[in-house]
Amino acid sequence: MHCVQGKRKNPAQKKRERRRTRAEKVGRLKYIIQRIGRLEQKIDGIDLRTRTMMAGLREWMSFKPSYIQKVACQDELDVEIIERLFQADDWGVLPSVIANDLSSYGLKRWDVTRRIQRMNKKLKRELGKLVAEKRGHRWALSSFMRDAWNAV
């Protein structure tokens, strides 16, 4: 026996309302800023993990001068300063002497010191090593940098 009810076989399709996206709810600019913030947090986490692994493996790694230059040096002037430090003896060289050698760039002695300190900061953050060490008033290439440059 077949029971017939008052329902149709094909009821009218109810239009589904389109929901607002997150960008529409909070505003497009605010949404983009939030997304960028989340991406930066992920990148910072990856950087932290990479630096942790590098710290553990640093003893067994040898770094090429090209990599060190890419990490520490901002321009060709930084490379020139490292070359002058490499040419100096173990006692180091005064920043004023380096500034005189590179007078074509118009450097003063404090510019040389500031650039060396910036390179030290960058390399210390990335590899935990220094580019140059202070010996009295002079700057001398660190043993890490000497080993890297002598390996070439």
MARDRENMAR-505137 format. One record per residue (C-alpha): residue number from 1; residue in three letters; x, y, z. Coordinates in steps of 0.5 Angstrom, whole numbers, plus 500, padded with zeros to 3 digits. Example, Ala and Ser with C-alpha at 12.3 -4.5 7.8 and 13.67 -1.06 7.14 Angstrom:
// MARDRENMAR-505137
SITE,num,residu,east,north,up
SITE,1,ala,525,491,516
SITE,2,ser,527,498,514
// end
This chain:
// MARDRENMAR-505137
SITE,num,residu,east,north,up
SITE,1,met,500,500,500
SITE,2,his,503,507,498
SITE,3,cys,501,513,503
SITE,4,val,501,519,500
SITE,5,gln,502,525,504
SITE,6,gly,501,533,502
SITE,7,lys,508,534,501
SITE,8,arg,511,535,494
SITE,9,lys,517,531,491
SITE,10,asn,521,537,489
SITE,11,pro,520,542,495
SITE,12,ala,522,549,493
SITE,13,gln,530,550,494
SITE,14,lys,531,555,499
SITE,15,lys,536,560,497
SITE,16,arg,542,560,502
SITE,17,glu,544,566,504
SITE,18,arg,551,568,503
SITE,19,arg,555,569,509
SITE,20,arg,560,575,510
SITE,21,thr,567,573,510
SITE,22,arg,572,575,516
SITE,23,ala,575,581,511
SITE,24,glu,568,584,511
SITE,25,lys,566,583,518
SITE,26,val,572,586,521
SITE,27,gly,574,591,515
SITE,28,arg,579,589,509
SITE,29,leu,585,593,512
SITE,30,lys,585,590,519
SITE,31,tyr,584,583,516
SITE,32,ile,590,584,512
SITE,33,ile,594,587,518
SITE,34,gln,592,581,522
SITE,35,arg,594,576,517
SITE,36,ile,601,579,516
SITE,37,gly,601,579,524
SITE,38,arg,600,571,524
SITE,39,leu,605,570,518
SITE,40,glu,610,574,522
SITE,41,gln,609,570,528
SITE,42,lys,610,563,524
SITE,43,ile,616,566,521
SITE,44,asp,619,568,527
SITE,45,gly,618,561,530
SITE,46,ile,621,558,524
SITE,47,asp,627,563,525
SITE,48,leu,628,561,532
SITE,49,arg,628,554,530
SITE,50,thr,633,555,525
SITE,51,arg,638,559,530
SITE,52,thr,637,553,535
SITE,53,met,639,548,530
SITE,54,met,645,552,528
SITE,55,ala,647,553,535
SITE,56,gly,648,546,536
SITE,57,leu,651,544,529
SITE,58,arg,656,550,529
SITE,59,glu,662,546,532
SITE,60,trp,662,542,525
SITE,61,met,660,547,520
SITE,62,ser,665,551,516
SITE,63,phe,663,557,513
SITE,64,lys,665,560,507
SITE,65,pro,667,568,506
SITE,66,ser,661,569,501
SITE,67,tyr,656,567,506
SITE,68,ile,659,571,512
SITE,69,gln,659,577,507
SITE,70,lys,652,576,506
SITE,71,val,650,575,513
SITE,72,ala,654,581,516
SITE,73,cys,656,586,510
SITE,74,gln,651,591,508
SITE,75,asp,655,594,502
SITE,76,glu,662,593,499
SITE,77,leu,665,598,504
SITE,78,asp,664,593,509
SITE,79,val,667,588,505
SITE,80,glu,673,593,504
SITE,81,ile,673,594,512
SITE,82,ile,674,586,513
SITE,83,glu,679,586,508
SITE,84,arg,683,591,511
SITE,85,leu,682,588,518
SITE,86,phe,685,581,514
SITE,87,gln,691,585,512
SITE,88,ala,693,587,519
SITE,89,asp,697,583,524
SITE,90,asp,694,580,530
SITE,91,trp,694,586,534
SITE,92,gly,689,590,530
SITE,93,val,689,596,526
SITE,94,leu,686,603,528
SITE,95,pro,680,605,525
SITE,96,ser,683,612,523
SITE,97,val,688,608,519
SITE,98,ile,682,604,516
SITE,99,ala,679,611,514
SITE,100,asn,685,614,511
SITE,101,asp,686,607,507
SITE,102,leu,678,608,505
SITE,103,ser,678,616,504
SITE,104,ser,675,615,497
SITE,105,tyr,669,613,501
SITE,106,gly,669,619,505
SITE,107,leu,669,615,512
SITE,108,lys,671,618,519
SITE,109,arg,674,613,524
SITE,110,trp,667,613,528
SITE,111,asp,664,611,521
SITE,112,val,669,605,521
SITE,113,thr,667,603,528
SITE,114,arg,660,604,527
SITE,115,arg,660,599,521
SITE,116,ile,664,594,525
SITE,117,gln,660,594,531
SITE,118,arg,654,593,526
SITE,119,met,657,587,523
SITE,120,asn,659,584,529
SITE,121,lys,651,585,531
SITE,122,lys,649,582,525
SITE,123,leu,654,576,525
SITE,124,lys,653,575,533
SITE,125,arg,645,574,532
SITE,126,glu,646,569,526
SITE,127,leu,652,565,528
SITE,128,gly,654,567,535
SITE,129,lys,661,569,533
SITE,130,leu,664,576,532
SITE,131,val,667,579,526
SITE,132,ala,672,583,529
SITE,133,glu,675,584,536
SITE,134,lys,677,590,540
SITE,135,arg,684,590,542
SITE,136,gly,685,597,546
SITE,137,his,684,602,541
SITE,138,arg,685,598,535
SITE,139,trp,680,593,531
SITE,140,ala,683,586,530
SITE,141,leu,679,580,526
SITE,142,ser,677,575,530
SITE,143,ser,680,568,530
SITE,144,phe,673,565,527
SITE,145,met,674,570,521
SITE,146,arg,681,569,520
SITE,147,asp,680,561,520
SITE,148,ala,674,563,515
SITE,149,trp,678,567,510
SITE,150,asn,684,563,511
SITE,151,ala,680,557,508
SITE,152,val,679,560,501
// end
